[in-house]
Amino acid sequence: MLEALLEQRYYVAAVVLFSIGFVTLFLHPNLIKKIIGLNLMDTAVFLFLAAMGYVDGGKAPIVPPGAEAETYVNPVPGGLVLTGIVVAVSTTALFLALTHRLYRRYHSLNLDVILMLSREGEEDGNHKTA
Amino acid sequence: MKRTDRTREGWYERFLRWAGGEEPDGPEGPEDPERQEFQEYLEYIDAHGYLEFGAYRLMRWKERKEKGLIPDTAPAPHHEAAKPAQPELPKRRPGRLRQQVKLYRFLSVAVTAVLAGIFLAVALALPTFGDRSAPAVNEVARRYLEQGPEETGAVNAVTGMILDYRAFDTFGESAVLFAAAASTILLLNNPRRRVRTFRGPDELTNLLGRRLLPVILLFGVYIVLNGHLSPGGGFSGGAVLGGGLILASLVLGEERMEQLLPSRRTTRVTAVCLLAYGVMKGYSFFTGGNHVGWDVPKGTPGELFSGGLILPLNICVGVIVACTMYTFYTLFLEGEEE
């Protein structure tokens, strides 16, 4: 069991990273920390994909014409990870922008406080109309 | 002594302790006004039937009550005022808030642990790390590695794959980046913004930045241009270039940067590069798919001018990424002033 875990250590590390990010999403009320947790999950997925592409003794896939395909690692996960990184950067920027807007309005990054204030705003609206 | 303990504890922990039904002769003493307010607050949220850990509301509650903002329909939290509505009030169970918080924490850790366990079981069932006979190392990868240099003209198999075989996908990627930049501009662009007065960089940034900046920019250009020959390409080189632009903004100041590279221009350059990418790749898809035969010459693999359209496509992607990174930086910087 332990030997198998050591053999698959890259996958295990990816699982551990993913869990840390996931639990961060639940337990931290701070929005910036939630975004950091989401980024940790992204990183775990990239690590997993990159580890899937490795072949024993493989070199980086810079292939001169006519070379043996066996001596290189699998290039497909590399392309997938590239796509993933770009999407992760885009979503992170969007999240941060939205968080910034929330901070401008509520002057807090704490999700509990933001929810409370928005509910207060609703109640005030109801109160005024009633 | 009491005071230092209290400040170190933090209001959240203190509220949790009170919510646990601690005896009133605790360290705060029986007549703590904060604690009395907290009891009122507990009754208030119990009466409303929803539970949030919003101690913040407690702080605002008094001032809102004075303004008459608390709706009249809500049961008043004071004992005297609550008397008529007393039978409807649910009984306050001491320790309920703390139990709920504990349950929430425990459940989130438990869910994560179960998920991690499933993932670990799957990871152990996967083919061993680096296995040659794994199903992921199939004829697709073999084809890319064996035929790639001839079919695409790129020595770097990853670049050949993402900018030739799967170039349409990369176009979507660049479009996603552009869309993110556009929506960030929409969200953060403040019409009445003013450029902050630049106090000049500190000594270390000035000293190191001015020396490192040309090297960083040159390295970024190198990575972009050699994307089909060595590890790298438009995305990584563009990220380096964007980092260089951010460093330039730190050293030269935003006003100078706004003169050198106005934000309007970066957006326009990004859009033009995206269009150029679409036109180039559309051309090669159209002619290639219909067997027209007007192929772009591939050149000899391994030289700088080889790989057909890959070099200009890499330049386009690099410019898009660099401009987007820099745009993100300037937008988040402008938001700081408030």
HADDOCK unambig.tbl for C-alpha pairs under 7 A between the chains (distance, minus, plus):
assign (segid A and resid 4 and name CA) (segid B and resid 124 and name CA) 6.72 0.50 0.50
assign (segid A and resid 5 and name CA) (segid B and resid 124 and name CA) 6.94 0.50 0.50
assign (segid A and resid 7 and name CA) (segid B and resid 128 and name CA) 6.94 0.50 0.50
assign (segid A and resid 7 and name CA) (segid B and resid 129 and name CA) 6.73 0.50 0.50
assign (segid A and resid 8 and name CA) (segid B and resid 124 and name CA) 6.86 0.50 0.50
assign (segid A and resid 8 and name CA) (segid B and resid 128 and name CA) 6.43 0.50 0.50
assign (segid A and resid 8 and name CA) (segid B and resid 129 and name CA) 5.77 0.50 0.50
assign (segid A and resid 11 and name CA) (segid B and resid 123 and name CA) 5.97 0.50 0.50
assign (segid A and resid 12 and name CA) (segid B and resid 120 and name CA) 6.51 0.50 0.50
assign (segid A and resid 12 and name CA) (segid B and resid 123 and name CA) 6.93 0.50 0.50
assign (segid A and resid 15 and name CA) (segid B and resid 116 and name CA) 6.22 0.50 0.50
assign (segid A and resid 15 and name CA) (segid B and resid 119 and name CA) 6.44 0.50 0.50
assign (segid A and resid 15 and name CA) (segid B and resid 120 and name CA) 6.72 0.50 0.50
assign (segid A and resid 19 and name CA) (segid B and resid 112 and name CA) 6.03 0.50 0.50
assign (segid A and resid 19 and name CA) (segid B and resid 116 and name CA) 6.13 0.50 0.50
assign (segid A and resid 22 and name CA) (segid B and resid 112 and name CA) 6.78 0.50 0.50
assign (segid A and resid 23 and name CA) (segid B and resid 108 and name CA) 6.66 0.50 0.50
assign (segid A and resid 23 and name CA) (segid B and resid 109 and name CA) 6.46 0.50 0.50
assign (segid A and resid 23 and name CA) (segid B and resid 112 and name CA) 6.24 0.50 0.50
assign (segid A and resid 26 and name CA) (segid B and resid 108 and name CA) 6.30 0.50 0.50
assign (segid A and resid 27 and name CA) (segid B and resid 105 and name CA) 6.86 0.50 0.50
assign (segid A and resid 54 and name CA) (segid B and resid 130 and name CA) 5.12 0.50 0.50
assign (segid A and resid 55 and name CA) (segid B and resid 130 and name CA) 4.13 0.50 0.50
assign (segid A and resid 55 and name CA) (segid B and resid 131 and name CA) 5.93 0.50 0.50
assign (segid A and resid 55 and name CA) (segid B and resid 132 and name CA) 5.73 0.50 0.50
assign (segid A and resid 56 and name CA) (segid B and resid 130 and name CA) 4.59 0.50 0.50
assign (segid A and resid 56 and name CA) (segid B and resid 131 and name CA) 6.42 0.50 0.50
assign (segid A and resid 56 and name CA) (segid B and resid 132 and name CA) 6.80 0.50 0.50
assign (segid A and resid 61 and name CA) (segid B and resid 156 and name CA) 6.18 0.50 0.50
assign (segid A and resid 61 and name CA) (segid B and resid 157 and name CA) 5.56 0.50 0.50
assign (segid A and resid 62 and name CA) (segid B and resid 155 and name CA) 5.52 0.50 0.50
assign (segid A and resid 62 and name CA) (segid B and resid 156 and name CA) 4.43 0.50 0.50
assign (segid A and resid 62 and name CA) (segid B and resid 157 and name CA) 5.98 0.50 0.50
assign (segid A and resid 62 and name CA) (segid B and resid 230 and name CA) 6.60 0.50 0.50
assign (segid A and resid 63 and name CA) (segid B and resid 145 and name CA) 6.87 0.50 0.50
assign (segid A and resid 63 and name CA) (segid B and resid 155 and name CA) 5.19 0.50 0.50
assign (segid A and resid 63 and name CA) (segid B and resid 156 and name CA) 6.20 0.50 0.50
assign (segid A and resid 63 and name CA) (segid B and resid 157 and name CA) 6.50 0.50 0.50
assign (segid A and resid 64 and name CA) (segid B and resid 149 and name CA) 6.96 0.50 0.50
assign (segid A and resid 64 and name CA) (segid B and resid 155 and name CA) 5.73 0.50 0.50
assign (segid A and resid 65 and name CA) (segid B and resid 149 and name CA) 5.55 0.50 0.50
assign (segid A and resid 65 and name CA) (segid B and resid 150 and name CA) 6.80 0.50 0.50
assign (segid A and resid 66 and name CA) (segid B and resid 146 and name CA) 6.94 0.50 0.50
assign (segid A and resid 69 and name CA) (segid B and resid 142 and name CA) 6.09 0.50 0.50
assign (segid A and resid 69 and name CA) (segid B and resid 145 and name CA) 5.60 0.50 0.50
assign (segid A and resid 69 and name CA) (segid B and resid 146 and name CA) 5.81 0.50 0.50
assign (segid A and resid 74 and name CA) (segid B and resid 137 and name CA) 6.32 0.50 0.50
assign (segid A and resid 74 and name CA) (segid B and resid 141 and name CA) 5.75 0.50 0.50
assign (segid A and resid 75 and name CA) (segid B and resid 141 and name CA) 6.43 0.50 0.50
assign (segid A and resid 75 and name CA) (segid B and resid 157 and name CA) 6.46 0.50 0.50
assign (segid A and resid 75 and name CA) (segid B and resid 158 and name CA) 5.44 0.50 0.50
assign (segid A and resid 76 and name CA) (segid B and resid 141 and name CA) 6.33 0.50 0.50
assign (segid A and resid 78 and name CA) (segid B and resid 158 and name CA) 6.58 0.50 0.50
assign (segid A and resid 79 and name CA) (segid B and resid 158 and name CA) 6.06 0.50 0.50
assign (segid A and resid 79 and name CA) (segid B and resid 162 and name CA) 6.11 0.50 0.50
assign (segid A and resid 83 and name CA) (segid B and resid 173 and name CA) 6.50 0.50 0.50
assign (segid A and resid 86 and name CA) (segid B and resid 173 and name CA) 6.89 0.50 0.50
assign (segid A and resid 86 and name CA) (segid B and resid 177 and name CA) 6.95 0.50 0.50
assign (segid A and resid 90 and name CA) (segid B and resid 177 and name CA) 5.65 0.50 0.50
assign (segid A and resid 90 and name CA) (segid B and resid 180 and name CA) 5.28 0.50 0.50
assign (segid A and resid 94 and name CA) (segid B and resid 180 and name CA) 6.21 0.50 0.50
assign (segid A and resid 94 and name CA) (segid B and resid 184 and name CA) 5.93 0.50 0.50
assign (segid A and resid 97 and name CA) (segid B and resid 184 and name CA) 5.92 0.50 0.50
assign (segid A and resid 97 and name CA) (segid B and resid 187 and name CA) 6.41 0.50 0.50
assign (segid A and resid 97 and name CA) (segid B and resid 188 and name CA) 6.47 0.50 0.50
assign (segid A and resid 112 and name CA) (segid B and resid 54 and name CA) 6.17 0.50 0.50
assign (segid A and resid 113 and name CA) (segid B and resid 54 and name CA) 6.51 0.50 0.50
assign (segid A and resid 113 and name CA) (segid B and resid 56 and name CA) 6.33 0.50 0.50
assign (segid A and resid 116 and name CA) (segid B and resid 54 and name CA) 6.77 0.50 0.50
assign (segid A and resid 116 and name CA) (segid B and resid 57 and name CA) 6.87 0.50 0.50
assign (segid A and resid 124 and name CA) (segid B and resid 69 and name CA) 6.47 0.50 0.50
assign (segid A and resid 127 and name CA) (segid B and resid 71 and name CA) 6.05 0.50 0.50
